[in-house]
């Protein structure tokens, strides 16, 4: 009996040990130990297992997440202070072509310039700047308003020639001069930009076709411009830039010379360099309008038109009777020059020229100063030219091109 009891206790101990190792049936685990309940024997054994159950340490505890809100800085637009005439709202809400400047006429052979300060919003696209519109009439901006309205071209600020990396920065608060030139059958738009930091840029749209009167105006696209100087004539051009304009085809303005007065004109002379006469000419006449008395000579006709003389850059001329330079001395004219005739054509092409016309009441003098491209100054004069009435003069070309300042 004693052996049987010992045998029973040994078996019971082994069974409990086996169940304790494998977790037994109906296992319950706590953080300190687990309790095994035996369905077979109805006994409960509690065993501590440090290898599988570990108390959490301070490092394992997760701290609560704290979200930090970074304040968003408000983007402010530049403050536009008007010193001239504003086009577009200063808060940059004026949409594309939502506002216009005045319109300015550009006569044939003229360059008209207007000056303004350009502004755009801080967050902007390249197109949010000034726009130049070339059109055929004044104070109209749509064919819906006038069926005859026509645009020759609409050009924006964001064309070629810029430093694209700093384009918007450069145009912010920049002073812009827009030059529009009427070449007769084409127009040119040149924009000179002076940035707030002093950098200079030039943008050009050339050879835009026109077939009638030429006007231009400025408009905006979610931008604002402050016009500080209205359009003004800055230059007059006579002849095509390729020097293809022939004899008696184009002329400058007609200038009046009162009795006892001298009137001067400054210009840059360009020549096709084929002949010595392919340069400027000076025409003395008696009327303020017209370049001929017959239409077969020139379209700009005045029945009262009379020429006192025509003189050329190369020391040649004639009076109203058609006398050439061989007879001018007999007429009492005095001709003088100090040209370097061997290099005359090269020296006068691209030269700065000054022409002075003096009204001596019964005679007139023409004095010409040429700042040659060789660095030398040359003078030419036609003096004691007979006149018998009012005195006017104009400049013409023959295979040449003049840029009058």
C-alpha positions as CSV (number, residue, x, y, z in Angstrom):
1,X,0.0,0.0,0.0
2,X,2.8,2.3,0.8
3,X,4.5,1.6,-2.5
4,X,1.3,2.3,-4.3
5,X,1.0,5.7,-2.6
6,X,4.5,6.6,-3.5
7,X,4.0,5.6,-7.1
8,X,0.8,7.6,-7.2
9,X,2.5,10.8,-5.9
10,X,5.4,10.4,-8.3
11,X,3.1,10.1,-11.3
12,X,1.0,13.0,-10.1
13,X,4.1,15.1,-9.8
14,X,5.4,14.2,-13.3
15,X,2.0,15.0,-14.8
16,X,1.8,18.4,-13.1
17,X,5.4,19.1,-14.2
18,X,4.6,18.3,-17.8
19,X,1.5,20.5,-17.8
20,X,3.4,23.3,-16.2
21,X,6.0,23.2,-19.0
22,X,3.5,23.2,-21.9
23,X,1.0,25.6,-20.3
24,X,-1.6,22.9,-19.7
25,X,-5.2,23.3,-20.5
26,X,-7.2,26.5,-19.7
27,X,-4.0,28.6,-19.1
28,X,-4.3,32.0,-17.5
29,X,-1.3,34.4,-17.6
30,X,-0.6,37.5,-15.6
31,X,2.3,39.9,-15.6
32,X,4.0,38.1,-12.6
33,X,3.1,34.4,-13.2
34,X,0.6,32.1,-14.9
35,X,-1.9,29.7,-13.4
36,X,-2.5,26.3,-14.9
37,X,-5.7,24.5,-14.4
38,X,-5.8,20.7,-15.0
39,X,-9.1,19.5,-16.5
40,X,-8.0,15.9,-15.8
41,X,-7.3,16.3,-12.1
42,X,-9.2,19.3,-10.9
43,X,-6.0,20.7,-9.3
44,X,-4.4,24.0,-9.7
45,X,-0.7,24.7,-9.9
46,X,0.9,28.2,-10.0
47,X,4.3,28.7,-11.5
48,X,6.4,31.8,-11.9
49,X,8.0,32.0,-15.5
50,X,10.4,35.0,-15.7
51,X,11.6,34.0,-19.2
52,X,8.3,34.7,-20.9
53,X,6.8,37.4,-18.8
54,X,8.7,40.6,-18.2
55,X,7.4,43.7,-16.4
56,X,7.5,46.8,-18.6
57,X,10.3,49.3,-18.1
58,X,10.2,53.0,-18.1
59,X,11.8,53.1,-21.6
60,X,8.9,51.0,-23.0
61,X,6.3,53.6,-22.0
62,X,5.2,55.8,-24.9
63,X,4.9,59.5,-24.2
64,X,1.8,61.2,-25.6
65,X,2.3,62.9,-29.0
66,X,2.1,66.7,-29.0
67,X,1.4,68.3,-32.3
68,X,3.1,71.7,-32.9
69,X,1.2,74.1,-35.2
70,X,3.5,76.4,-37.2
71,X,1.8,79.7,-37.9
72,X,1.4,80.4,-41.7
73,X,2.9,83.7,-42.6
74,X,0.5,85.8,-44.7
75,X,1.9,86.6,-48.2
76,X,1.6,90.3,-48.7
77,X,1.5,92.0,-52.1
78,X,3.7,95.1,-52.8
79,X,2.2,98.4,-52.0
80,X,1.7,100.5,-55.2
81,X,2.0,104.2,-54.7
82,X,0.8,106.1,-57.7
83,X,3.0,108.9,-59.0
84,X,1.3,109.1,-62.4
85,X,-1.7,107.5,-64.0
86,X,-2.6,104.0,-62.8
87,X,-3.8,101.2,-65.2
88,X,-5.2,98.3,-63.3
89,X,-6.2,97.9,-59.6
90,X,-3.4,98.1,-57.0
91,X,-4.6,94.9,-55.4
92,X,-3.9,93.2,-58.8
93,X,-7.5,92.0,-59.3
94,X,-7.8,93.5,-62.8
95,X,-8.1,90.6,-65.2
96,X,-6.5,90.3,-68.7
97,X,-7.3,93.4,-70.7
98,X,-9.6,94.6,-68.0
99,X,-8.2,98.2,-68.1
100,X,-6.3,100.3,-70.7
101,X,-4.1,103.3,-70.9
102,X,-4.7,106.1,-73.4
103,X,-4.1,105.3,-77.0
104,X,-1.3,107.1,-78.8
105,X,-0.9,107.7,-82.5
106,X,2.4,106.8,-84.1
107,X,2.9,108.7,-87.4
108,X,4.9,107.1,-90.2
109,X,8.6,107.5,-89.7
110,X,8.2,108.3,-86.0
111,X,9.0,106.6,-82.7
112,X,6.7,107.3,-79.7
113,X,7.8,106.4,-76.2
114,X,5.9,106.1,-73.0
115,X,7.4,105.4,-69.5
116,X,5.8,103.5,-66.6
117,X,6.5,101.5,-63.4
118,X,5.4,97.9,-63.6
119,X,3.9,95.9,-60.6
120,X,2.6,92.4,-60.2
121,X,1.4,90.3,-57.2
122,X,4.0,88.6,-55.0
123,X,2.8,85.2,-56.2
124,X,2.5,85.7,-59.9
125,X,3.0,84.0,-63.3
126,X,5.2,85.5,-66.0
127,X,2.2,86.8,-67.9
128,X,1.1,89.0,-64.9
129,X,2.8,92.1,-66.2
130,X,2.4,94.8,-68.8
131,X,1.0,94.2,-72.4
132,X,1.4,96.4,-75.5
133,X,-1.4,96.5,-78.0
134,X,-0.9,97.8,-81.6
135,X,-4.1,98.8,-83.3
136,X,-5.5,100.9,-86.2
137,X,-7.6,103.4,-84.3
138,X,-7.8,105.5,-81.1
139,X,-9.8,104.8,-77.9
140,X,-11.4,101.6,-79.1
141,X,-10.4,98.1,-78.0
142,X,-12.9,95.8,-79.6
143,X,-14.5,95.1,-83.0
144,X,-17.8,94.8,-81.1
145,X,-17.6,98.6,-80.4
146,X,-16.4,99.5,-83.9
147,X,-16.4,97.1,-86.8
148,X,-13.4,98.8,-88.3
149,X,-11.2,98.1,-85.3
150,X,-8.2,95.9,-86.0
151,X,-5.2,94.8,-84.0
152,X,-1.8,94.5,-85.7
153,X,-0.3,92.8,-82.7
154,X,-0.6,92.1,-78.9
155,X,2.8,91.6,-77.2
156,X,3.5,90.7,-73.6
157,X,6.4,91.4,-71.2
158,X,7.5,87.7,-71.0
159,X,9.2,87.5,-74.4
160,X,12.8,86.7,-75.2
161,X,15.9,88.5,-73.9
162,X,15.3,88.1,-70.1
163,X,17.2,86.4,-67.4
164,X,14.4,83.8,-66.9
165,X,15.7,82.8,-63.4
166,X,14.9,86.3,-62.0
167,X,12.3,87.5,-64.5
168,X,9.5,88.2,-62.0
169,X,11.9,89.7,-59.5
170,X,13.4,92.0,-62.2
171,X,10.0,93.3,-63.3
172,X,8.7,94.0,-59.8
173,X,8.8,97.8,-59.5
174,X,10.9,98.2,-62.7
175,X,10.8,101.3,-64.8
176,X,9.9,100.5,-68.4
177,X,10.2,102.6,-71.5
178,X,8.2,101.3,-74.4
179,X,9.2,102.6,-77.9
180,X,6.8,102.0,-80.8
181,X,8.1,102.8,-84.3
182,X,6.0,103.2,-87.5
183,X,8.1,102.1,-90.4
184,X,5.3,102.6,-92.9
185,X,4.5,99.0,-93.6
186,X,5.8,97.5,-90.4
187,X,6.1,98.4,-86.8
188,X,8.7,97.8,-84.1
189,X,8.1,97.5,-80.3
190,X,11.2,97.9,-78.1
191,X,11.1,97.8,-74.3
192,X,13.9,99.1,-72.2
193,X,13.7,97.9,-68.6
194,X,15.6,99.3,-65.6
195,X,15.1,97.1,-62.6
196,X,14.8,98.4,-59.0
197,X,18.4,97.0,-58.5
198,X,19.8,98.9,-61.5
199,X,20.0,96.0,-64.0
200,X,19.1,96.8,-67.6
201,X,17.3,94.6,-70.1
202,X,15.9,95.1,-73.6
203,X,13.1,93.3,-75.3
204,X,12.3,93.7,-79.0
205,X,9.3,92.7,-81.2
206,X,10.3,93.8,-84.8
207,X,8.8,93.7,-88.3
208,X,5.1,93.6,-87.2
209,X,3.0,94.2,-90.3
210,X,0.7,97.2,-90.4
211,X,-1.5,98.4,-93.3
212,X,-3.0,101.6,-92.1
213,X,-2.9,104.1,-89.2
214,X,-0.9,102.9,-86.2
215,X,-1.9,103.5,-82.6
216,X,-0.8,101.7,-79.4
217,X,-1.9,101.4,-75.8
218,X,-1.0,99.5,-72.7
219,X,-3.0,97.0,-70.7
220,X,-2.6,94.6,-67.8
221,X,-3.2,91.0,-66.7
222,X,-3.7,90.8,-62.9
223,X,-1.0,93.5,-62.7
224,X,-0.8,97.2,-62.4
225,X,1.2,99.9,-64.2
226,X,1.9,103.5,-63.1
227,X,2.4,105.7,-66.2
228,X,4.8,108.4,-65.2
229,X,5.3,109.9,-68.6
230,X,2.7,110.0,-71.5
231,X,3.8,109.2,-75.0
232,X,6.3,111.5,-76.6
233,X,8.2,111.6,-79.9
234,X,11.8,110.4,-79.3
235,X,13.0,109.8,-82.8
236,X,12.1,110.2,-86.5
237,X,13.3,107.8,-89.1
238,X,13.7,108.5,-92.8
239,X,14.1,105.6,-95.2
240,X,14.1,101.9,-94.7
241,X,16.7,100.5,-92.3
242,X,18.3,98.4,-95.0
243,X,19.0,101.7,-97.0
244,X,16.7,100.6,-99.8
245,X,14.7,103.8,-100.0
246,X,15.3,105.6,-103.3
247,X,15.5,109.2,-104.4
248,X,12.7,111.5,-103.4
249,X,10.6,108.8,-101.7
250,X,10.7,109.7,-98.0
251,X,11.3,112.9,-96.0
252,X,11.7,114.1,-92.4
253,X,9.5,116.7,-90.8
254,X,9.5,120.1,-92.5
255,X,11.2,122.7,-90.2
256,X,10.5,126.4,-90.3
257,X,13.4,128.9,-90.2
258,X,12.3,132.4,-89.3
259,X,14.2,135.4,-90.5
260,X,17.4,136.0,-88.6
261,X,17.2,132.5,-87.0
262,X,19.1,129.3,-87.2
263,X,17.5,125.9,-86.9
264,X,19.5,122.7,-86.4
265,X,18.7,119.0,-86.6
266,X,20.9,116.1,-85.3
267,X,20.7,112.6,-86.8
268,X,22.7,109.5,-87.5
269,X,23.4,108.8,-91.1
270,X,23.5,105.3,-92.7
271,X,24.4,104.6,-96.3
272,X,24.2,101.6,-98.6
273,X,27.8,102.7,-99.5
274,X,27.3,102.2,-103.2
275,X,27.9,105.8,-104.2
276,X,28.9,109.1,-102.5
277,X,25.4,110.4,-103.0
278,X,23.8,107.5,-101.1
279,X,23.4,109.6,-98.0
280,X,21.3,112.4,-96.7
281,X,20.0,115.4,-98.7
282,X,18.8,118.9,-97.5
283,X,15.9,120.6,-99.3
284,X,15.3,124.3,-98.8
285,X,11.7,125.2,-99.8
286,X,9.1,128.0,-99.4
287,X,6.1,126.1,-97.8
288,X,5.4,124.2,-94.6
289,X,3.7,121.3,-96.4
290,X,4.4,119.3,-99.5
291,X,7.4,117.9,-101.4
292,X,6.3,118.7,-105.0
293,X,3.9,120.8,-107.1
294,X,2.9,117.9,-109.3
295,X,1.6,114.4,-108.4
296,X,3.8,112.6,-110.8
297,X,6.8,113.9,-108.7
298,X,5.5,113.0,-105.3
299,X,2.1,112.2,-103.7
300,X,2.4,115.0,-101.1
301,X,1.5,117.8,-103.5
302,X,1.3,121.6,-102.8
303,X,0.5,123.9,-105.7
304,X,2.5,126.7,-104.1
305,X,5.6,124.5,-103.5
306,X,8.9,125.8,-104.7
307,X,12.5,124.7,-104.0
308,X,15.2,127.2,-103.3
309,X,17.8,124.4,-103.6
310,X,18.7,120.8,-103.0
311,X,22.1,120.0,-101.5
312,X,23.7,116.6,-101.0
313,X,26.1,115.2,-98.4
314,X,28.9,114.8,-101.0
315,X,29.3,118.5,-101.9
316,X,26.9,118.6,-104.8
317,X,23.7,120.6,-105.2
318,X,21.4,122.6,-107.5
319,X,19.0,125.5,-107.2
320,X,15.4,125.8,-108.4
321,X,16.6,126.2,-112.0
322,X,18.5,122.9,-111.9
323,X,22.0,124.4,-111.8
324,X,24.6,121.9,-110.7
325,X,27.6,122.5,-108.5
326,X,29.7,123.6,-111.6
327,X,27.5,126.7,-111.8
328,X,27.0,127.4,-108.1
329,X,30.0,129.7,-107.9
330,X,28.4,131.8,-110.6
331,X,25.3,132.0,-108.6
332,X,27.3,133.4,-105.7
333,X,27.2,130.2,-103.6
334,X,30.1,129.5,-101.3
335,X,31.0,125.8,-100.9
336,X,33.5,124.5,-98.4
337,X,34.4,121.1,-97.0
338,X,37.4,119.3,-95.5
339,X,36.3,115.7,-96.3
340,X,38.7,112.9,-96.6
341,X,37.4,111.9,-100.0
342,X,39.3,108.6,-100.2
343,X,37.5,107.4,-97.2
344,X,34.3,109.5,-97.5
345,X,31.8,106.7,-97.7
346,X,33.2,104.7,-94.8
347,X,33.5,107.7,-92.6
348,X,30.0,109.0,-93.2
349,X,28.2,105.6,-92.8
350,X,27.0,105.5,-89.2
351,X,28.2,109.0,-88.5
352,X,26.5,111.5,-86.2
353,X,25.5,114.6,-88.3
354,X,24.4,118.1,-87.4
355,X,22.7,120.3,-90.0
356,X,22.2,124.0,-89.3
357,X,20.1,126.2,-91.6
358,X,20.2,130.0,-91.2
359,X,17.8,132.5,-92.7
360,X,19.6,135.7,-93.6
361,X,16.3,137.2,-95.0
362,X,17.5,137.2,-98.7
363,X,19.9,134.3,-98.5
364,X,20.3,131.1,-96.6
365,X,23.2,129.1,-95.3
366,X,23.5,125.3,-94.8
367,X,26.3,124.2,-92.5
368,X,26.9,120.5,-91.9
369,X,29.1,118.9,-89.2
370,X,29.9,115.2,-89.6
371,X,31.4,113.2,-86.7
372,X,33.1,110.6,-88.8
373,X,33.3,107.0,-87.8
374,X,37.1,107.4,-88.0
375,X,37.0,109.8,-85.0
376,X,37.6,112.9,-87.1
377,X,35.2,115.9,-87.4
378,X,34.4,117.1,-90.9
379,X,32.5,120.2,-92.0
380,X,30.7,121.1,-95.1
381,X,28.9,124.3,-96.0
382,X,26.7,125.8,-98.7
383,X,26.4,129.6,-98.1
384,X,24.7,132.6,-99.8
385,X,21.8,130.6,-101.3
386,X,19.2,133.1,-102.7
387,X,15.7,132.9,-101.2
388,X,12.7,135.2,-101.9
389,X,10.1,134.2,-99.3
390,X,9.5,132.1,-96.2
391,X,12.2,129.5,-95.5
392,X,11.6,125.9,-94.6
393,X,13.7,122.8,-94.9
394,X,13.4,119.0,-94.8
395,X,15.8,116.0,-95.0
396,X,15.6,113.3,-97.5
397,X,17.5,110.2,-98.5
398,X,18.8,108.4,-101.5
399,X,19.8,104.8,-100.7
400,X,20.2,105.9,-97.1
401,X,18.6,105.8,-93.7
402,X,18.4,108.6,-91.1
403,X,17.7,108.3,-87.4
404,X,16.7,111.8,-86.3
405,X,17.2,112.6,-82.7
